[in-house]
């Protein structure tokens, strides 16, 4: 088969998570387009807005020289970024809810300023805005994903993957996120991966190291799920297992049914919506 990235099925941690929760939710999040705008759709919620703002501030630092990363207080950067998700664009139902979430993010930003750790160490500039590689040329499947931070480990000329977490709960131990980032880094960057970690910015002053995933086992597991997604797309078969929908697909169905409020287009070209109960 001739490689054609435009006809390939692209999979990522978020899209595979969608599919595992509900095939219908996967369709609405990753395939469906608003017939009026030809844009994909997304439901804005406060937690998502908070995560986007904090990630944008912290991730952008890797592109700067070490000595410049904290030259401008991160709190100032955060205030500027927050404007993008303020009000309805962040899914906030009222100013009090927005203030509460904004302050949560501010606490995380201050934690990074007070305990910068890897932020003030060498980092590898990720070569692509969206790293990807051919997971299977035969199946015409591409694996992609956005990696938060690659810390350079000078002692052995390797990198440590760091994923910033802004939620209140720990990532599921069976999550495919770090295995996917390991595969992406190994296939798109020149350095070996010597470590993986989560940094729970809500509570931890330093990243939490985790065992390095087995790349062979990870790739097989990810490919198995990706093949199911590719088959579903080929057959156009995306059905929720519940008659009246589930928590994953019902809010998106509300958007399609015209029961949500349009609040703008995001940086990814998606139409953003909020529900009355946001």
C-alpha positions as CSV (number, residue, x, y, z in Angstrom):
1,X,0.0,0.0,0.0
2,X,1.3,3.5,-0.9
3,X,1.6,5.6,2.2
4,X,-0.9,8.5,2.1
5,X,-1.3,10.3,5.4
6,X,-4.4,12.1,4.1
7,X,-6.3,8.8,3.7
8,X,-4.8,7.1,6.8
9,X,-6.7,6.6,10.0
10,X,-5.1,8.8,12.7
11,X,-5.3,7.6,16.3
12,X,-4.2,9.3,19.5
13,X,-4.6,8.7,23.2
14,X,-7.7,11.0,23.3
15,X,-9.4,9.4,20.3
16,X,-8.7,5.9,21.5
17,X,-10.0,6.8,24.9
18,X,-13.2,8.1,23.3
19,X,-13.6,4.9,21.4
20,X,-13.1,2.7,24.5
21,X,-15.7,4.7,26.4
22,X,-18.3,4.8,23.6
23,X,-17.9,4.3,19.8
24,X,-20.7,6.9,19.2
25,X,-18.7,9.5,21.3
26,X,-15.7,8.7,19.3
27,X,-17.6,9.4,16.1
28,X,-19.0,12.7,17.3
29,X,-15.7,13.9,18.7
30,X,-13.4,12.7,15.9
31,X,-15.4,12.2,12.7
32,X,-18.6,14.2,12.7
33,X,-18.5,17.7,11.2
34,X,-21.1,20.5,11.6
35,X,-22.9,20.5,8.2
36,X,-23.1,24.3,8.3
37,X,-19.4,25.0,9.0
38,X,-17.7,21.7,8.1
39,X,-15.9,22.0,11.5
40,X,-15.6,19.3,14.1
41,X,-17.3,20.0,17.4
42,X,-16.2,20.1,21.0
43,X,-18.0,20.6,24.3
44,X,-16.3,23.2,26.5
45,X,-16.2,22.5,30.2
46,X,-14.5,24.3,33.1
47,X,-12.0,21.5,33.8
48,X,-11.0,21.5,30.1
49,X,-10.5,25.3,30.1
50,X,-8.3,25.1,33.1
51,X,-6.2,22.3,31.7
52,X,-5.7,24.1,28.4
53,X,-4.6,27.4,30.1
54,X,-2.1,25.8,32.4
55,X,-0.7,23.5,29.7
56,X,-0.2,26.4,27.3
57,X,1.7,28.4,29.9
58,X,4.0,25.6,31.0
59,X,4.5,23.8,27.7
60,X,5.5,26.9,25.9
61,X,8.6,27.3,28.2
62,X,10.4,24.4,26.6
63,X,10.9,26.5,23.4
64,X,12.8,29.2,25.4
65,X,16.4,29.1,26.6
66,X,16.7,28.0,30.2
67,X,17.7,31.4,31.5
68,X,14.6,33.0,29.9
69,X,11.9,30.6,31.1
70,X,11.1,32.5,34.3
71,X,12.2,35.9,33.2
72,X,8.6,36.9,32.9
73,X,6.5,35.7,35.9
74,X,4.4,32.7,34.9
75,X,1.5,34.3,36.6
76,X,1.6,37.1,34.0
77,X,1.7,34.6,31.2
78,X,-1.2,32.8,32.8
79,X,-3.3,36.0,33.0
80,X,-2.8,36.6,29.3
81,X,-3.6,33.0,28.3
82,X,-6.7,32.9,30.5
83,X,-8.4,35.5,28.4
84,X,-8.9,32.8,25.7
85,X,-11.0,30.6,28.0
86,X,-12.8,33.3,30.0
87,X,-16.6,33.3,30.3
88,X,-18.7,31.1,28.1
89,X,-15.7,30.2,25.9
90,X,-14.4,28.2,29.0
91,X,-17.8,26.7,29.7
92,X,-18.3,28.7,32.9
93,X,-21.8,29.1,34.1
94,X,-21.1,32.2,36.2
95,X,-18.2,34.4,37.3
96,X,-17.9,32.6,40.7
97,X,-17.2,29.3,39.0
98,X,-14.7,30.9,36.7
99,X,-12.9,32.6,39.6
100,X,-12.7,29.3,41.5
101,X,-11.2,27.4,38.5
102,X,-8.9,30.3,37.6
103,X,-7.5,30.3,41.1
104,X,-7.0,26.6,41.0
105,X,-4.9,27.1,37.9
106,X,-3.1,30.0,39.5
107,X,-2.1,27.8,42.4
108,X,-0.6,25.3,39.9
109,X,1.3,28.0,38.1
110,X,2.7,29.3,41.4
111,X,3.8,25.8,42.3
112,X,5.9,25.6,39.1
113,X,7.4,29.0,39.8
114,X,8.3,27.9,43.4
115,X,9.5,24.4,42.5
116,X,10.6,24.6,38.8
117,X,12.7,21.5,38.9
118,X,12.9,20.2,35.3
119,X,11.6,23.5,34.0
120,X,15.0,25.0,34.6
121,X,16.9,22.1,33.1
122,X,17.7,21.3,29.5
123,X,14.7,20.2,27.4
124,X,14.5,18.7,23.9
125,X,12.5,20.8,21.5
126,X,10.0,18.5,20.0
127,X,10.5,18.4,16.2
128,X,6.8,18.4,15.1
129,X,3.9,20.4,16.4
130,X,2.0,17.1,16.4
131,X,4.5,14.2,16.4
132,X,3.3,11.1,14.4
133,X,4.5,8.0,12.8
134,X,3.1,5.1,10.8
135,X,1.8,2.6,13.4
136,X,0.9,0.2,10.6
137,X,1.5,0.9,6.9
138,X,-0.4,-2.3,6.0
139,X,-3.5,-1.1,7.9
140,X,-3.0,2.5,6.9
141,X,-2.9,3.7,10.5
142,X,-0.9,6.6,12.0
143,X,-0.3,7.2,15.7
144,X,-0.1,10.8,16.8
145,X,0.0,12.8,20.0
146,X,1.1,16.0,21.7
147,X,3.9,15.4,24.2
148,X,4.0,17.9,27.0
149,X,7.8,18.0,27.9
150,X,11.0,16.1,27.0
151,X,13.6,16.7,29.7
152,X,17.1,16.1,28.5
153,X,19.2,13.8,30.7
154,X,22.8,14.7,30.0
155,X,24.4,11.9,31.9
156,X,23.3,9.3,29.4
157,X,22.2,11.5,26.5
158,X,18.5,10.5,26.8
159,X,15.1,12.1,27.5
160,X,12.5,11.8,30.2
161,X,8.9,12.2,29.2
162,X,6.9,14.4,31.5
163,X,3.2,14.8,31.3
164,X,1.5,17.6,33.2
165,X,-1.7,16.8,35.0
166,X,-4.2,19.4,36.1
167,X,-7.0,17.1,37.2
168,X,-7.9,16.1,40.8
169,X,-7.5,12.4,40.2
170,X,-4.6,10.1,39.4
171,X,-4.3,8.7,35.8
172,X,-5.6,5.2,35.5
173,X,-2.7,2.7,35.9
174,X,-3.9,1.0,32.7
175,X,-3.9,4.3,30.7
176,X,-2.3,4.1,27.3
177,X,-1.0,7.7,27.6
178,X,2.6,7.1,28.6
179,X,3.0,4.0,26.4
180,X,1.8,6.1,23.4
181,X,4.2,8.9,24.3
182,X,7.0,6.4,24.6
183,X,6.3,5.1,21.1
184,X,5.9,8.6,19.6
185,X,9.2,9.8,21.2
186,X,11.1,6.7,20.2
187,X,9.9,7.0,16.5
188,X,10.1,10.8,16.1
189,X,13.0,12.0,18.2
190,X,16.7,11.1,18.1
191,X,17.2,10.4,21.8
192,X,16.5,7.2,23.7
193,X,13.8,7.4,26.4
194,X,15.1,6.7,29.9
195,X,12.1,7.7,32.0
196,X,8.4,8.6,32.1
197,X,6.5,10.6,34.7
198,X,3.4,12.5,35.5
199,X,3.5,15.8,37.2
200,X,0.3,16.4,39.2
201,X,0.5,20.2,39.4
202,X,-2.4,20.4,41.8
203,X,-0.4,18.7,44.6
204,X,3.1,17.6,43.8
205,X,6.2,19.7,43.8
206,X,8.1,17.3,41.5
207,X,7.1,14.8,38.7
208,X,6.2,11.3,39.8
209,X,8.3,8.7,38.0
210,X,6.7,5.5,36.7
211,X,8.1,2.3,35.3
212,X,9.1,2.5,31.7
213,X,6.4,0.8,29.6
214,X,7.4,-2.3,27.5
215,X,7.4,-0.8,23.9
216,X,6.6,-4.1,22.2
217,X,3.6,-4.9,24.4
218,X,2.4,-1.3,24.2
219,X,2.6,-1.2,20.4
220,X,0.6,-4.4,20.1
221,X,-2.1,-3.3,22.4
222,X,-2.4,0.1,20.8
223,X,-2.5,-1.4,17.3
224,X,-5.3,-3.8,18.3
225,X,-7.4,-0.9,19.4
226,X,-6.5,1.1,16.3
227,X,-7.6,-1.7,14.0
228,X,-11.0,-1.8,15.7
229,X,-11.3,2.0,15.1
230,X,-10.2,1.6,11.5
231,X,-12.8,-1.1,10.9
232,X,-15.6,0.9,12.6
233,X,-14.7,3.8,10.3
234,X,-14.7,1.5,7.2
235,X,-18.1,0.1,8.1
236,X,-19.4,3.5,9.4
237,X,-20.5,1.6,12.6
238,X,-20.4,3.8,15.7
239,X,-23.1,2.7,18.1
240,X,-23.5,3.3,21.8
241,X,-24.2,0.2,23.8
242,X,-27.0,1.9,25.7
243,X,-30.4,2.6,24.1
244,X,-30.7,6.2,25.5
245,X,-26.9,7.0,25.1
246,X,-24.3,7.2,27.8
247,X,-22.4,9.9,29.8
248,X,-19.8,10.1,27.0
249,X,-22.1,10.6,24.0
250,X,-25.3,12.2,25.4
251,X,-23.7,15.7,25.7
252,X,-22.4,15.5,22.2
253,X,-25.8,14.3,20.9
254,X,-27.2,17.5,22.5
255,X,-24.9,19.6,20.3
256,X,-25.9,17.8,17.1
257,X,-29.6,18.2,18.1
258,X,-29.2,21.9,18.4
259,X,-29.7,22.0,22.2
260,X,-26.3,23.6,23.0
261,X,-25.0,27.1,22.7
262,X,-22.3,28.0,20.2
263,X,-19.5,30.1,21.8
264,X,-16.8,30.3,19.2
265,X,-14.1,28.5,17.2
266,X,-11.0,27.3,19.1
267,X,-7.4,27.3,18.0
268,X,-7.9,23.8,16.4
269,X,-10.7,25.0,14.1
270,X,-13.4,23.2,16.2
271,X,-16.8,24.7,16.9
272,X,-17.1,25.1,20.6
273,X,-20.4,24.6,22.5
274,X,-21.7,24.7,26.0
275,X,-24.7,23.1,27.6
276,X,-27.1,24.8,30.0
277,X,-25.9,22.6,32.9
278,X,-22.2,23.4,32.4
